[in-house]
Structures are given as C-alpha cells and as structure tokens.
Amino acid sequence: MSHPNRERADRILDAAGELLLRMGYRKVAIDDVARAVGIGKGTVYLHWRTKELLFQALMMRESADLTDELLAMIKADPAMILPHRMIPGSFLITHRRPLVMAMLRGNAEMFGALGDLALKKQQAEVGVQFEDVMLRWGLIRPDVPHVTYALRAATLGFYVGDTVSSEYEGDIPLEDKADVLAHLIRTAFEPPGEPDPAAVAEVAAELSSTLEELVSGFRNGIYAHDPTKAPG
C-alpha cells in the first residue's frame, strides 16, 4: 500500500532526518516528528506504522539519492565505473550525506535497531555483482586472494578510520583522502596498463542497469507502509 500524500511524506522524512542528527534515534519520538511538520501524530502513522519503518524509509531515500548521483557521473563518463574512480567517487558523495555516514559508521545511539536494514542486503548484493563483473572483464586483478574481503576491508578503513583513531582527523582534506584511496585501489587491485575501452563500456552499461534497479527498489520502499515488504 502506498502513501496517500507523497509531498507530505517527504516533509515528514525531512523533519525526521533533521531530528535524527540532532537528537539521535533513541530520543526521537513520532510526536517530535509530527510537531516539526505541524501535523498530528496519527497523520505520521498514515504513512508509516512504526517509528522504525519511518527511519528505514529515510535511509532508503538517502541511499536512492546517493546512487542517483553516482549514476549521473557514470552516464557522463563511463570510465567512472573503473574501481579506482568509482570507489573514491562514492567515498566523496557519501561524505556529503551525514545520515548515510552515520549509518555506515554504525552509530548505535542514532540508529538503534536499524543496523539490520533490508537495504543493506540489497547493497551487499550489488557489491558482489560489481566485483564479479570487474573480474569477468579483467578490470580487477584475478590474483588477489579473497578479493571481495580485501577490497571491502581496504575501502572501509577510509570511512571508519577517524572513528578508531583521531591521529589524522582534520589533517588530511577529504579530496586528498579520496586521491589516496584511488591510488590504493589502482595499484593494489587493478591490472597494469590502460583498460580496454570496450570492456569499460560494457561494464558501465551492465552496472548502470543494476544500479537503476536498486534505485527503483529504494524508491518503492520509501513510500510503502512497510519499506521492507515493498515491491522491488
């Protein structure tokens, strides 16, 4: 069942996001969200039947917007699909979205039980496909042991490193960190030499289609009473 009023639903989500960052997930109540929008609590429940589902929808909207931005970059330049460009590009886009960064860093106080979001499973599946396609077309080295683990572990450190140690916090500009990440991915995971332009075009087309399906699933989930059971 879809929402009766999407414009109002978006206003609810906007308010929920602001309150979430300011107060933390556990402290935000539906009453707070309703008051911020200027509607009754019952009206919020017309859109999402629980607080948890409301914030799941918020995360789906953030993820859909982020993926749309990445898709636009790939369509403008198919070579953006290369790991040493796509991964740092995602890194920069993600850091411009405080809600997504908080989710990735596992802020338990902010998200409570939201750590098991259904969208995480979808994103993980896309990640596996990304690596499979890259290997099939020779854009990632096949000799890297446990490449899926190695690639994710290497990338994750750039997202959560500051939460583990404050040694470099604020010392390195974000864009410089993205350049370091690009160098690491290029030298450790990609074969030497220039990639085949035909392979790049094929991978860009295939993964763009997958990402569009992911966004469609997110968009369906945002405006469903239960985002985890929405079509797509």
C-alpha positions in Angstrom: 0.0 0.0 0.0 1.4 3.4 -1.0 1.3 6.6 0.9 -1.8 8.9 0.4 0.3 12.1 0.1 4.0 11.9 -1.1 4.7 15.6 -0.7 3.6 15.3 3.0 5.6 12.1 3.3 8.7 13.9 2.1 8.2 16.7 4.6 7.9 14.1 7.4 11.2 12.5 6.2 12.9 15.8 6.1 11.9 16.6 9.7 12.9 13.1 10.8 16.3 13.4 9.3 17.0 16.7 11.0 15.8 15.4 14.4 17.8 12.2 13.9 21.1 14.1 13.5 20.3 16.5 16.3 18.9 14.1 18.9 19.8 10.6 18.0 17.5 7.7 17.0 16.5 6.6 20.5 15.5 10.1 21.6 13.4 11.0 18.6 9.7 10.2 19.1 6.9 10.3 16.5 5.4 13.2 18.5 8.6 15.2 17.8 8.4 14.5 14.1 4.8 15.4 13.9 5.4 18.7 15.8 8.2 19.6 13.5 6.0 19.1 10.4 3.0 20.8 12.0 0.7 17.7 11.8 -0.9 15.3 14.2 0.9 12.1 15.3 -1.9 10.0 13.7 -1.1 11.6 10.3 2.5 10.3 10.5 1.2 6.8 11.2 -0.9 7.1 8.0 2.4 7.0 6.2 4.5 4.6 8.3 3.0 2.4 11.0 6.1 2.4 13.3 9.0 4.7 14.1 11.4 2.1 12.8 9.8 1.9 9.4 9.8 5.7 9.1 13.5 5.8 9.6 14.1 2.8 7.3 12.3 4.8 4.6 14.5 7.8 5.4 17.6 5.7 4.9 16.2 4.3 1.6 15.7 7.8 0.3 19.2 8.8 1.2 20.6 5.7 -0.5 18.5 6.3 -3.6 19.6 9.9 -3.9 23.3 8.9 -3.4 23.0 6.1 -6.0 21.3 8.5 -8.5 24.2 10.9 -8.1 26.7 8.1 -8.8 24.7 7.0 -11.8 24.8 10.5 -13.3 28.6 10.5 -13.0 28.8 7.1 -14.8 26.5 8.3 -17.6 28.5 11.4 -18.1 31.8 9.4 -18.2 31.6 5.6 -18.5 35.2 5.3 -17.3 33.9 6.4 -13.9 33.0 2.8 -13.5 36.7 1.8 -13.0 37.3 0.8 -9.4 39.9 3.5 -8.8 37.4 6.1 -9.9 34.1 4.7 -8.7 35.1 3.8 -5.2 36.7 7.2 -4.4 33.7 8.9 -6.2 31.3 7.0 -3.9 33.5 8.0 -0.9 33.2 11.7 -1.7 29.4 11.5 -2.4 28.8 9.6 0.8 30.8 12.0 3.0 28.4 14.8 1.8 25.5 12.9 3.3 25.7 13.0 7.1 22.8 10.5 7.6 24.5 7.9 5.3 27.9 8.4 7.0 26.3 7.8 10.4 24.7 4.6 9.2 27.9 3.3 7.7 29.8 4.1 10.9 27.3 2.1 12.9 26.1 4.8 15.3 24.1 2.6 17.6 22.7 5.5 19.6 21.4 7.2 16.4 20.0 4.2 14.6 19.2 1.7 17.3 17.8 -1.5 15.7 18.2 0.0 12.2 21.5 -1.8 11.8 19.6 -4.6 10.1 18.1 -2.5 7.3 16.8 -4.5 4.4 18.6 -2.1 2.1 22.0 -3.3 3.4 21.3 -6.7 1.9 20.5 -5.2 -1.4 23.6 -3.0 -1.4 25.7 -6.0 -0.5 24.3 -8.0 -3.4 25.2 -5.1 -5.8 28.7 -5.0 -4.3 29.2 -8.7 -5.1 27.9 -8.2 -8.6 30.3 -5.2 -9.1 33.3 -7.3 -8.2 32.1 -10.3 -10.4 31.6 -8.0 -13.4 35.0 -6.4 -12.8 36.7 -9.8 -12.7 34.9 -11.1 -15.7 36.0 -8.1 -17.9 39.5 -8.0 -16.5 39.2 -4.7 -14.6 40.2 -6.2 -11.3 43.3 -8.4 -10.9 42.3 -12.1 -10.5 45.4 -13.0 -8.4 44.4 -11.0 -5.3 43.4 -13.6 -2.7 40.0 -13.2 -1.2 39.5 -10.2 -3.4 36.0 -9.4 -2.1 37.2 -9.2 1.5 40.4 -7.4 0.6 38.6 -4.7 -1.5 36.0 -4.1 1.2 38.5 -4.0 4.1 40.7 -1.6 2.2 37.8 0.7 1.4 36.1 0.5 4.8 39.2 1.9 6.6 38.7 5.2 4.7 35.2 5.5 6.1 35.7 4.5 9.7 39.4 5.2 10.3 38.7 8.5 12.0 36.4 6.8 14.5 39.1 4.4 15.6 41.9 6.9 15.8 42.0 10.7 15.8 45.6 10.8 14.7 44.8 12.1 11.2 41.4 13.7 11.9 41.2 17.0 10.2 44.8 16.9 9.0 44.1 15.5 5.5 41.5 17.2 3.3 38.6 14.9 2.2 39.6 15.2 -1.5 43.2 14.2 -0.7 41.8 11.1 1.2 39.9 10.2 -2.0 43.1 10.6 -4.0 44.9 8.2 -1.6 42.0 5.8 -1.9 42.2 5.9 -5.7 45.9 5.3 -5.6 45.5 2.3 -3.3 42.7 0.7 -5.4 44.6 1.4 -8.7 47.9 -0.1 -7.6 46.6 -3.0 -5.4 43.5 -4.2 -7.3 43.6 -3.2 -10.9 45.8 -4.8 -13.6 48.7 -2.6 -15.1 48.1 -0.7 -18.3 45.1 1.1 -19.7 41.8 -0.8 -19.6 40.1 -1.9 -22.8 37.5 0.9 -23.7 35.1 -1.8 -25.0 35.2 -3.5 -21.6 34.7 -0.3 -19.8 31.6 0.5 -21.9 30.1 -3.0 -21.3 30.7 -2.8 -17.6 29.3 0.7 -17.4 26.1 -0.4 -19.2 25.6 -3.5 -17.1 26.3 -1.9 -13.7 24.2 1.2 -14.6 21.3 -1.1 -15.2 21.8 -2.8 -11.9 22.1 0.4 -10.0 18.9 1.7 -11.7 17.1 -1.4 -10.4 18.5 -0.7 -7.0 17.2 2.8 -7.0 13.8 1.7 -8.2 13.6 -0.7 -5.3 14.6 2.0 -2.9 12.0 4.4 -4.3 9.2 1.8 -4.0 10.3 1.2 -0.4 10.3 4.8 0.7 6.6 5.3 0.1 5.4 1.9 1.3 3.8 1.5 4.8 6.4 -1.3 5.3 9.5 -0.5 3.3 10.9 -4.0 3.8 8.0 -5.6 2.0 7.6 -3.2 -0.9 7.8 -4.5 -4.5 11.4 -4.4 -5.8 
